[in-house]
């Protein structure tokens, strides 16, 4: 994580700590458009009526920033520390509900970091991420929209001309993000060979992030956690899965601004399977889908469903690590030639045989990985969008994972531990 507080203190990327708040006070750090110090927290019962929504929207409209509760404001500089009291999970959830329910469009991924202990003053740091959905507005009691923004150390209201500029910025950012997603998909597809059927997937964070750089051992540790979740969550009941080779037989290698797991085919020396974790928080993957001879030359529908499940779990893990909860995804199946893609599934009662797919339409989605309650719904929806193209309605792999979903996700911390 790299925030305006890190920048003001001259620190490199890393977790926000209580020592950083103390250092800000000692150095009388000045407030800015992206850094604001506040004496105390509003009571939980009156959060929605307080200035919280105005402060959050103003920070987001400027490009993101940090609010530090528990520090006095001394002429727009950090003054002294005060104790904000205990910040429990109920308060955190109530604060985040303000960001989501009382700001339009809703603010995602606002992070609250309680600091300190009973032995000293406690503080609360709120990290407001940059948002592609600017301008964020408030609705006043007269049902009128107002757009707050930071001006130096103060918060003001935008005139109509500036609101129009922010809308233009939103549309331009959206086009740019879309093009970067397509470029990443194209670069990943270029790794495929001319023969066979290839599942290709990419995911990019919708907001720019500065994650803590990963070293070789960090990547291996990170992927080991994904393996543990994958094995316990989906329950494939099959010996081989599309991404299995990454996890068991291959070590990560450094690529261009990324770490890559690559398994090369013996006959072509081209990637048979590939998984990339990029420095900007993106994830890319492809696999050569194995062809069976059952019911003619066909790909088992199981492998496509399992690829979706594995990729979504990898993207969720990268989301937790990068700190960007919302991702744009594209998942497709690519092949050359006029022969259609044929899927095979063991016959089930009252079902039709899969239809040949002459052209697979890539599945595009925007997923909020910060909400664990809807993660499984996203996985299921994307899996259905893939298999529905062959007339397959029911999923076999993904629904079994829902039985163990909640407890497995609890095993995966947001950041890798150096103790493992």
Protein Blocks (a to p, Z undefined) as FASTA:
>chain_A
ZZfklmmnopacddddfklmmmmmmnopacdfkbccdfbdcdfklmmmmmklmmmmmmmm
nnpaaddehiaceehiafbdcdebjadfklmmmmmmmmmmmcccddehiacddeddfkbc
cdddddddddfkbccddddfkopacddddehjbccdddfklmmmmmmmmmmmmmmmmmmm
mmmmmmmmmmpcfedcddddddddfbdcddddddfklmmmmmmmmmmmmmmmnonopabd
fklmmmmmpccdddehiacdddddfklopafbdcdddfkopacddddddddfeeiaaddf
klmmmmmmmmmmmmmmmmmmnopabdcdddddddedjbdcdddddddehiacddddfbdc
dddddddfklmklmmmmmmmmmmmmmmmnopabdfklmmmmmmmmmmmmmpcfbdcfkZZ
